[in-house]
Amino acid sequence: MSDHVTGSSSDEKKNESSVDFLSVSNDVCVIKDCYKYKGVVLEDFVDKQSIQKIPYMEVYEDDTFIVSYPRTGTTWTEKILACLLEGVAVASTIDVEARFPFLDFTQPEHPDCPAYDGLQLAQTQARPRFIKSHLPASLLPDILSKGAKMIFIQRDPADTLVSHYHFYRNIVWIQYNGSLDAMLEAFLSDQHTYGGYFNWYRDWAKALEKYPGAKVHFLNYETMKADLEGEIEKLAGFIGKTVSSEEVKEMAQVSGFEHMKKNVDIPGVPNFIRSGKVGEGKQTLNAQQLQKIKEKTDELKSTAIALKMNNY
């Protein structure tokens, strides 16, 4: 296999049509300022020019992609990776969003935040690159066929929904004031961010099933909560790092919930690290809401074996 594989030609990029972009009504999608691209609901921080270029970016065999649905443990995983790659002392000083470019995030300069272009950062980052994305497989390059590694994060859907609900209520530029029921209906369908939880995982299941021997490391939020040190050791092995038991203990301490809550500050998103509890969905949602999620989860599990969702 060659060292890297390029995407399609620039002519193909030019053939993207404006009909791929559709407006989204807030009567359907509960998060304001969204649009649809090729059938997937995206928030306006996903730049319309960048989203057309991302599928054609170069992917190298020594790349590692951190792939997750939002609010499933991405920032937590980045903190652990920073410790593994840079050491605990340095990890506490680096800009995580620069070290792990958020591929689908673009932001112009703002009084509260600096400008950010995730695609440009990814393209200029020194190799080996570690790149984060919340995009479904259909909107990314064909990572798995090109020999790159992927860290794939999973979390219980009910807990993920509750996390979304509080997250969007807290974001200063959104301040969601709708009902949990309304968000649930969007979350179950394709009308929520990144196409909705179940469509997002279904899309990735299809990609994973095509490449059963691909270099994929599954991270489960609940298992990380139960045995963080063990999961750090497994992740270290996947990315080719050797760590001592003492180093693992220190990494687990600085990436633990209480430490993260005190030290992670995202401009415009107060209380970004909020609860971190396993089982909050069952404590928060009513029986009817939980049954709707269970039906969708059972359907997904029966058709998407590659996801390893037996615990949900």
TAMOKA-V818515 format. One record per backbone hydrogen bond with DSSP energy under -1.0 kcal/mol. NH is the residue of the N-H (numbers start at 0). CO is the residue of the C=O. If there is no record, write none. Layout:
# TAMOKA-V818515
nh;co
NH;CO
NH;CO
This chain:
# TAMOKA-V818515
nh;co
4;58
12;8
13;9
15;12
19;16
20;17
21;35
27;24
28;24
34;41
35;21
36;39
37;19
39;36
41;34
43;32
45;42
46;44
50;46
53;49
55;52
56;53
58;4
60;2
62;59
63;128
64;148
65;130
66;150
67;132
76;72
77;73
78;74
79;75
80;76
81;77
82;78
83;79
84;80
85;81
86;82
90;86
91;87
92;89
93;89
98;94
99;95
102;100
102;131
104;101
105;44
106;115
109;112
115;106
117;104
120;116
121;117
122;118
123;119
130;63
131;100
132;65
138;135
139;136
142;140
145;142
147;142
148;62
149;214
150;64
151;216
152;66
153;218
159;155
160;156
161;157
162;158
163;159
164;160
165;161
166;162
167;163
168;164
169;165
170;166
171;267
173;170
174;170
175;167
182;178
183;179
184;180
185;181
186;182
187;183
188;184
193;40
194;191
195;192
199;195
200;196
201;197
202;198
203;199
204;200
205;201
206;202
207;203
208;204
209;205
213;210
215;213
216;149
218;151
220;153
223;219
224;220
225;221
226;222
230;226
231;227
232;228
233;229
234;230
235;231
236;232
237;233
238;234
240;235
247;243
248;244
249;245
250;246
251;247
252;248
253;249
254;250
255;252
259;255
260;256
261;257
262;258
263;259
268;265
282;278
283;279
284;280
289;285
290;286
291;287
292;288
293;289
294;290
295;291
296;292
297;293
298;294
299;295
300;296
301;297
303;299
306;303
307;304
311;308
